Amino acid sequence: MNSSPAPSTVSTAGTASAVRFRDVCRYFGDVRAVDHVDLDIRDGEFFSMLGPSGSGKTTCLRLIAGFEQPTSGHIELNGEDVTGVPPFQRDVNTVFQDYALFPHMNVGENVGYGLMVRKVPRPERERRVQEMLDLVRLPGLEKRKPSQLSGGQRQRVALARALINHPRVLLLDEPLGALDLKLRQQMQIELKSIQHRVGITFIYVTHDQEEALTMSDRIAVFNHGKVEQIGTPAEIYERPATAFVAGFVGTSNILEGVLAQQVMGKAGTYAIRPEKIHIAPVGAPVPDDSLCVTGTICDVIYLGVNTRYVVALDMGGELVALEQNLSLDSTNALAALGRKVSLLWKREHSRPLQG
């Protein structure tokens, strides 16, 4: 299926833009890392660039920072064209996945390094270091070396160092990738809280859909150097514009071809989220606003909180349904294997896709 990109801009009328891309391309030989991208990132928002490896999101971040220059197009920061402007002249800072802390410096020296380079007097520097350590909830640790900290603490130090110069835009390049799942989830909440408190624009690069959905005001989904869709987390998840977005952000059933014609009554390509599908006995009444197909449960995956059912349809093809385990254990879930069922969902939950 040809998944044509959705329009890649969202109106920001009446809202100042922190970052704008205008038809930006970045090519490396024959590789189109960024391919005619338009973006408007609003001042003060938490904006995520989401996509798989090689989709162009990190190259876009490097273009904003000035580490790369566009092959064509223009980049604006706070209304000024910075195309060709070197990194040190841009009012941005970057937090990297590997923290990039100086191992020979203690926490306080790491956090205050930018102020020292700017020759800020020591009393002012120490005061602002304490403010930053309080902000990231690391008070009293200024004398420790990075090697004496946990991964989450080192990430907070890197964040404090990036924020101490009050940049207009903070760039975060998969900063939680090295953390374990539980700590990563805690830091997602912490990062969003810090962004609210400081009120500056955060631009966050990730391949993790949960991170993007949890923290973002808006998300740009990247694929092969292009922006497939921009929207709020709810818009991206509930109303995916293309088959790629439907499959990459969460899990979707894709109806197309003959199956789409049979189920929907008209040609096209449609996405249905598994949790929108209700499993019922064969012959159960079908509400007027709903669609129904029948089939046989051919696979059951017990996931603890939920169970995923794969249903081989009588008309051909498969659909996946996801049901919450409110009163079901793994034994009962697995007993459904081979059962004939009806699958029902509201017609409005069959989302038409471009392409």
C-alpha positions in Angstrom: 0.0 0.0 0.0 1.2 3.5 -0.8 1.2 5.5 2.5 1.3 9.1 1.3 2.4 11.5 3.9 -0.2 13.6 5.7 0.0 17.3 5.5 3.0 18.0 7.8 2.0 21.4 9.3 -0.5 22.3 11.9 -1.8 25.9 12.1 -0.1 28.0 14.8 -2.0 31.2 14.1 -1.8 33.4 17.1 0.9 31.3 18.7 4.6 32.2 18.6 6.9 29.6 17.0 10.1 28.5 18.8 11.3 26.5 15.8 10.2 26.6 12.1 11.4 24.3 9.3 10.5 25.6 5.8 10.9 22.9 3.1 14.1 21.6 4.8 16.2 18.9 3.2 19.3 17.2 4.4 21.0 14.7 2.1 24.0 12.6 2.7 25.0 11.5 -0.8 22.0 9.6 -2.1 20.5 9.2 1.3 17.6 11.6 2.0 17.8 11.8 5.8 15.4 14.8 5.9 13.2 15.2 2.8 11.2 18.4 2.4 10.1 18.8 6.0 7.9 21.6 7.3 7.5 22.1 11.0 6.1 24.7 13.4 7.0 24.0 17.0 5.3 26.4 19.4 7.0 28.4 22.0 6.8 26.6 25.4 5.4 23.3 24.2 6.8 19.8 24.8 7.2 18.6 21.2 8.3 15.0 20.3 9.8 13.7 17.1 8.9 10.0 17.0 10.0 7.4 14.5 12.2 4.3 13.9 15.9 4.4 13.4 16.9 6.2 10.2 13.6 8.1 10.0 15.2 11.5 10.1 14.2 12.7 13.6 17.8 12.9 15.1 19.0 14.7 11.9 16.3 17.2 12.4 17.4 17.7 16.0 21.0 18.2 14.8 19.8 20.8 12.3 18.1 22.7 15.1 21.2 22.6 17.2 23.4 23.7 14.2 25.5 20.5 14.3 24.2 19.9 10.7 23.3 22.4 8.0 20.4 21.9 5.6 21.1 20.9 2.0 18.1 23.2 1.2 15.4 25.1 2.9 15.4 27.4 6.0 15.3 27.0 9.8 14.1 29.7 12.1 14.6 30.0 15.9 12.2 32.4 17.6 11.5 34.1 14.3 15.1 34.5 13.2 16.6 32.6 10.3 19.5 30.6 11.7 20.3 28.7 8.5 24.1 28.6 8.5 24.5 30.0 12.0 27.0 28.0 14.1 25.8 26.1 17.3 27.4 28.4 19.8 25.4 31.3 18.5 22.1 29.6 18.9 20.0 29.9 22.0 19.6 26.1 22.4 21.1 23.4 24.5 21.2 19.6 24.1 20.8 16.6 26.5 22.3 13.4 25.1 21.5 9.8 25.9 25.1 9.2 27.2 24.8 12.2 29.5 28.3 13.6 28.3 29.3 14.6 31.9 32.9 15.4 32.7 34.1 12.5 34.9 36.8 14.5 36.6 34.4 17.2 37.7 31.9 16.9 40.6 28.2 17.4 40.1 28.3 21.1 41.0 31.2 21.8 38.6 29.4 19.9 35.8 26.2 21.8 36.3 27.9 25.2 36.5 30.3 24.6 33.6 28.4 26.8 31.2 28.4 29.6 33.6 32.1 29.2 34.3 32.8 29.4 30.5 30.8 32.7 30.5 32.9 33.9 33.4 29.9 34.3 35.8 31.2 35.2 39.2 31.6 32.3 41.6 28.9 33.4 44.2 26.3 33.8 41.4 27.4 30.5 39.8 27.0 28.6 43.1 23.6 30.1 43.7 22.3 29.1 40.3 23.8 25.6 40.6 21.9 25.1 43.8 18.7 26.4 42.1 19.2 23.9 39.3 19.9 21.0 41.7 16.8 21.8 43.6 14.8 21.9 40.3 15.9 18.4 39.4 15.6 17.1 42.9 19.3 16.5 43.6 20.0 18.9 46.5 23.1 18.3 48.5 24.8 16.1 45.8 27.0 18.9 44.4 30.3 17.4 45.7 29.7 13.9 44.3 31.4 12.6 41.1 29.3 11.3 38.3 30.6 7.8 38.9 29.0 7.9 42.4 25.5 8.5 40.9 22.8 6.2 39.5 21.8 6.4 35.9 18.7 8.5 36.7 20.7 10.9 38.8 23.3 11.4 36.1 20.5 12.1 33.7 19.2 14.8 36.0 22.7 16.3 36.3 22.9 16.5 32.5 19.4 18.1 32.4 20.4 20.7 35.1 23.6 21.6 33.2 21.6 22.1 30.0 19.0 24.3 31.7 21.3 26.5 33.8 21.9 29.0 31.0 18.1 29.4 30.4 18.1 28.4 26.7 15.0 29.3 24.7 14.9 25.7 23.4 16.1 22.4 25.0 16.8 19.5 22.7 16.7 16.0 24.1 18.1 13.2 22.1 16.7 9.9 23.4 17.9 10.9 26.9 16.1 8.0 28.8 17.3 5.2 26.5 19.9 3.9 28.8 17.6 3.6 31.8 15.6 0.6 33.0 11.9 0.5 32.4 10.7 1.6 35.8 13.2 4.4 36.1 12.4 5.5 32.5 8.7 5.8 33.4 9.5 7.8 36.5 11.8 10.1 34.5 9.1 10.6 31.9 6.8 12.2 34.5 9.7 14.1 36.0 10.7 15.6 32.7 7.2 16.8 31.9 7.0 18.3 35.4 10.3 20.2 35.0 9.2 21.4 31.5 6.1 22.9 33.0 8.1 24.6 35.8 10.7 26.2 33.6 8.3 26.9 30.7 10.7 26.6 27.9 10.3 24.6 24.7 11.4 21.0 24.9 12.0 19.1 21.7 12.3 15.4 22.4 13.6 12.7 20.0 12.5 9.1 20.7 11.6 5.8 19.0 9.5 4.9 22.0 5.8 5.5 21.4 4.9 5.3 25.1 7.4 8.1 25.9 6.0 10.3 23.2 2.3 9.7 24.2 3.1 10.2 27.9 5.0 13.5 27.7 4.1 15.4 24.6 1.8 18.3 23.9 2.2 17.4 20.2 4.0 14.7 18.2 5.6 14.6 14.8 5.8 11.0 13.4 8.7 10.5 11.0 9.2 7.9 8.4 12.0 7.8 5.7 12.9 11.4 6.2 9.3 12.8 6.0 6.7 13.8 8.5 3.7 11.4 8.2 1.5 13.2 10.7 1.6 15.9 13.4 -0.9 16.1 16.2 -1.7 15.7 19.9 -1.1 12.3 21.4 -4.9 11.6 21.2 -5.1 12.7 17.6 -2.1 10.6 16.6 -3.4 7.5 18.4 -7.2 7.8 17.8 -7.0 9.2 14.2 -3.9 8.0 12.5 -3.6 9.5 9.0 -1.5 6.7 7.3 -1.0 3.0 7.6 2.5 3.7 8.9 1.3 5.8 11.8 -1.5 3.3 12.6 1.1 0.5 12.9 4.0 2.4 14.5 2.0 4.2 17.2 0.3 1.4 19.0 -1.1 -1.7 17.2 -3.8 -1.6 14.5 -5.7 -4.0 12.4 -5.5 -2.8 8.8 -8.4 -3.6 6.5 -7.7 -3.2 2.8 -8.6 -4.7 -0.6 -11.3 -7.3 -0.8 -11.6 -7.6 3.0 -12.2 -3.9 3.4 -14.9 -4.0 0.7 -16.6 -6.9 2.4 -16.5 -5.5 5.9 -17.0 -1.8 5.2 -19.1 -2.1 2.1 -16.8 0.2 0.2 -13.2 0.2 -1.1 -10.5 1.9 0.9 -8.0 1.2 3.7 -9.0 1.4 7.3 -7.4 1.0 10.7 -9.1 -0.5 13.8 -7.5 -0.5 17.2 -7.7 -4.0 18.8 -9.1 -2.6 22.1 -12.1 -1.1 20.1 -13.2 -4.7 19.1 -15.6 -6.5 21.4 -15.7 -10.3 21.4 -19.2 -11.8 21.6 -20.9 -15.1 21.0 -21.9 -16.0 17.5 -25.4 -14.6 16.9 -25.2 -11.8 19.4 -27.3 -8.7 18.5 -25.4 -6.1 16.5 -26.2 -2.4 17.4 -27.2 -0.2 14.4 -24.0 1.8 14.7 -21.7 -1.3 14.7 -20.0 -3.7 12.3 -19.8 -7.4 12.9 -17.7 -10.3 11.5 -17.4 -13.9 12.6 -14.4 -16.2 12.9 -12.4 -18.6 15.1 -9.9 -17.7 17.8 -6.7 -19.1 16.5 -4.2 -17.7 19.0 -4.3 -16.3 22.5 -1.6 -14.2 24.1 -2.0 -13.6 27.8 -0.4 -10.3 28.8 -1.3 -10.0 32.5 -3.4 -6.9 32.4 -4.8 -7.7 28.9 -5.3 -10.7 26.7 -4.7 -10.5 22.9 -6.9 -12.7 20.7 -6.1 -13.4 17.1 -9.3 -14.4 15.2 -9.2 -16.1 11.8 -12.2 -14.6 9.9 -14.7 -16.8 8.1 -14.4 -14.4 5.1 -10.6 -14.6 5.1 -7.9 -12.7 6.9 -7.4 -12.1 10.6 -8.3 -9.5 13.2 -6.7 -8.9 16.6 -8.9 -8.1 19.6 -7.6 -6.9 23.0 -9.6 -7.3 26.1 -8.8 -6.3 29.7 -8.5 -9.1 32.2 -11.1 -7.8 34.7 -11.9 -11.3 36.1 -9.9 -13.6 33.8 -6.8 -15.6 34.5 -4.4 -17.2 32.0 -6.1 -20.6 32.2 -9.5 -19.2 31.2 -8.0 -17.0 28.5 -6.2 -20.0 26.9 -9.5 -22.0 27.0 -10.9 -19.7 24.4 -8.6 -21.1 21.7 -10.6 -22.6 18.8 -13.9 -20.9 19.9 -16.2 -19.5 17.2 -17.0 -15.8 18.0 -18.4 -12.6 16.7 -16.3 -9.5 16.6 -18.2 -6.2 17.0 -17.0 -2.6 16.8 -18.5 0.8 16.2 -18.3 1.9 12.6 -16.7 5.2 13.7 -13.7 3.2 15.0 -12.8 2.1 11.4 -10.5 5.0 10.6 -9.9 5.7 6.9 -6.3 6.0 6.0 -4.6 7.9 3.2 -3.0 6.0 0.3 
